[in-house]
């Protein structure tokens, strides 16, 4: 009968211990994965943007795709199929790679410019005198200049009526109106719309470009 040396026995014991530790580690990992799967839910399809979707854009087939996400980790109002987003107007911008949710899009019955107006906001068209032609999607401040001889003492003759407003559309390419070079359609709050109407009736409006990442009041 052969006898194993103490060294061989020790190696067998070490191997057995490693096997037990590995088995326990694998079992623990599998248990964690199962627990996470239960917590996160099953994999589901989620519509995501393939490119940045700006306010007022109409979603096209090339603009969206689907990715797999866990059910409990996806946004509650995310969309499951690209067809539920295609053809709808963006009312809350979406960054590339982010889920497209119901709150990002206007109902299908709302199309064109009115489809890009979130609740609580207004679209107002203004004619500016300084000839600035911002592109749609730019951020601008609207400045009013009153006749200094017609304002009350201590009242500013120049003021910012609406700051950080979003340009929805422009009149670029349209014929001049009353000697002006064109106008813009801005997304504003209800209060801003009232102030802008008063400023347009009593003063001269000018536009100033603002940083594109500056907070906008209507958002």
C-alpha positions in Angstrom: 0.0 0.0 0.0 1.4 3.3 -1.1 1.7 6.2 1.3 1.2 9.8 0.3 3.7 12.2 1.6 2.6 15.0 3.9 3.4 17.5 1.1 1.0 15.7 -1.3 -1.7 15.6 1.4 -1.2 19.3 2.1 -1.5 20.1 -1.6 -4.8 18.1 -1.8 -6.2 19.9 1.2 -5.3 23.3 -0.3 -6.9 22.3 -3.6 -10.0 21.2 -1.8 -10.2 24.4 0.2 -9.8 26.5 -3.0 -12.6 24.5 -4.7 -14.9 25.1 -1.7 -14.1 28.8 -1.7 -14.6 29.1 -5.5 -17.9 27.3 -5.2 -19.1 29.5 -2.4 -18.0 32.6 -4.4 -19.8 31.5 -7.5 -22.9 30.7 -5.5 -22.8 34.1 -3.8 -22.3 35.8 -7.2 -25.2 33.9 -8.8 -27.4 34.8 -5.8 -26.5 38.5 -6.2 -27.3 38.4 -9.9 -30.6 36.7 -9.2 -31.4 39.3 -6.5 -30.5 42.2 -8.8 -32.6 40.6 -11.6 -35.6 40.4 -9.2 -35.1 44.0 -8.1 -34.5 45.5 -11.6 -37.1 43.4 -13.4 -36.9 41.6 -16.7 -35.1 43.2 -19.8 -37.3 45.4 -21.9 -37.0 47.5 -25.0 -36.6 51.3 -24.6 -36.6 53.9 -27.3 -33.5 56.1 -27.2 -32.4 59.1 -29.3 -29.7 58.4 -31.9 -28.9 62.2 -32.0 -29.8 65.3 -30.1 -33.5 66.1 -30.5 -34.2 69.8 -30.3 -37.4 71.5 -29.2 -39.8 71.6 -32.2 -38.1 68.8 -34.1 -40.4 66.2 -35.6 -39.0 62.7 -34.8 -37.9 60.7 -37.9 -37.1 57.0 -38.2 -33.4 57.8 -38.3 -33.6 59.8 -35.1 -34.4 56.9 -32.7 -33.5 53.3 -32.0 -34.1 50.8 -29.3 -32.0 49.5 -26.5 -32.5 46.9 -23.8 -32.9 48.1 -20.2 -34.2 46.5 -17.0 -37.9 47.2 -16.4 -37.5 48.9 -13.0 -34.5 51.0 -14.2 -36.2 52.6 -17.2 -38.1 55.9 -16.9 -41.8 55.3 -16.0 -43.0 57.0 -19.2 -40.4 55.6 -21.6 -41.6 54.4 -25.0 -41.2 50.7 -26.0 -41.3 51.0 -29.8 -39.8 53.6 -32.3 -43.2 53.8 -34.0 -44.7 55.4 -30.9 -42.2 58.4 -31.3 -41.9 58.8 -35.1 -43.9 61.7 -36.5 -44.4 63.5 -33.1 -43.0 66.9 -32.2 -40.4 67.3 -29.5 -41.5 69.5 -26.6 -38.7 68.7 -24.1 -35.2 68.3 -25.8 -33.5 64.9 -25.7 -29.8 64.3 -25.7 -28.3 61.6 -27.8 -28.3 58.2 -26.1 -31.0 59.2 -23.6 -34.5 57.5 -23.4 -37.3 59.2 -25.3 -40.3 59.5 -23.0 -43.9 60.5 -23.4 -43.2 63.8 -21.7 -40.6 64.6 -24.4 -43.2 64.5 -27.1 -46.4 66.3 -28.0 -49.5 64.3 -28.7 -50.0 63.3 -32.3 -52.8 65.7 -32.7 -50.4 68.6 -32.1 -48.3 69.3 -35.2 -46.2 72.2 -36.5 -45.1 75.1 -34.3 -48.0 74.7 -31.8 -46.7 71.2 -31.1 -43.5 72.5 -29.7 -45.2 74.7 -27.0 -45.1 73.1 -23.6 -48.0 73.8 -21.2 -47.7 77.1 -19.4 -45.7 78.7 -22.2 -46.5 80.8 -25.2 -45.0 81.4 -28.7 -44.8 85.1 -29.6 -43.6 86.8 -32.8 -41.5 89.9 -32.5 -39.9 92.3 -34.9 -36.5 93.6 -33.8 -34.8 96.7 -34.9 -31.1 95.8 -34.6 -31.1 93.3 -37.5 -29.8 90.4 -35.5 -30.9 87.1 -37.1 -30.5 84.3 -34.6 -31.0 80.7 -35.8 -33.9 78.6 -34.6 -32.8 77.0 -31.4 -30.6 79.9 -30.3 -31.1 81.6 -26.9 -31.7 85.4 -26.9 -32.5 88.2 -24.5 -35.1 90.7 -25.6 -34.2 94.3 -24.7 -36.5 97.3 -24.9 -35.5 100.9 -25.3 -38.0 103.6 -24.5 -37.9 107.2 -25.6 -36.0 108.8 -22.7 -38.1 112.0 -23.0 -41.3 110.0 -22.4 -40.4 107.9 -19.4 -41.0 109.0 -15.8 -38.1 110.4 -13.8 -36.1 107.6 -12.2 -37.4 105.0 -14.6 -34.9 103.1 -16.8 -35.2 103.8 -20.5 -33.5 100.5 -21.4 -34.4 97.2 -19.8 -34.3 93.5 -20.4 -37.9 92.4 -21.0 -37.2 88.6 -21.4 -34.0 86.9 -20.7 -32.8 83.5 -22.0 -35.7 82.9 -24.3 -35.6 80.1 -27.0 -36.0 81.0 -30.7 -38.6 78.7 -32.2 -38.5 80.1 -35.7 -37.2 83.0 -37.7 -38.3 85.2 -40.6 -35.0 84.8 -42.4 -35.6 85.0 -46.1 -38.9 86.8 -45.7 -39.4 90.3 -47.1 -38.7 93.2 -44.7 -41.6 94.5 -42.7 -42.0 98.2 -42.1 -38.3 98.8 -42.8 -37.2 96.1 -40.3 -35.0 93.2 -41.3 -37.3 90.5 -40.0 -38.6 88.9 -36.8 -38.4 85.9 -34.6 -40.9 83.6 -32.8 -39.9 83.1 -29.2 -40.9 80.6 -26.5 -41.8 82.6 -23.4 -43.8 82.4 -20.2 -47.3 84.0 -20.0 -45.9 86.9 -18.0 -43.1 87.4 -20.5 -45.6 87.5 -23.3 -47.5 90.3 -21.6 -44.4 92.3 -20.9 -43.1 91.8 -24.5 -46.5 93.0 -25.9 -46.3 96.2 -23.8 -42.7 96.8 -24.7 -43.4 96.3 -28.4 -46.3 98.8 -28.2 -44.3 101.5 -26.3 -40.6 101.0 -27.2 -38.1 99.6 -29.6 -37.1 96.0 -29.3 -33.7 94.6 -29.8 -32.2 91.1 -29.5 -29.0 90.0 -27.8 -27.6 86.5 -28.2 -27.2 84.7 -24.9 -25.1 81.6 -24.0 -26.8 78.5 -25.4 -26.7 76.6 -22.1 -28.2 79.5 -20.1 -31.3 78.5 -18.2 -34.6 79.4 -19.8 -37.6 80.6 -17.8 -40.2 78.5 -19.6 -38.4 75.2 -19.0 
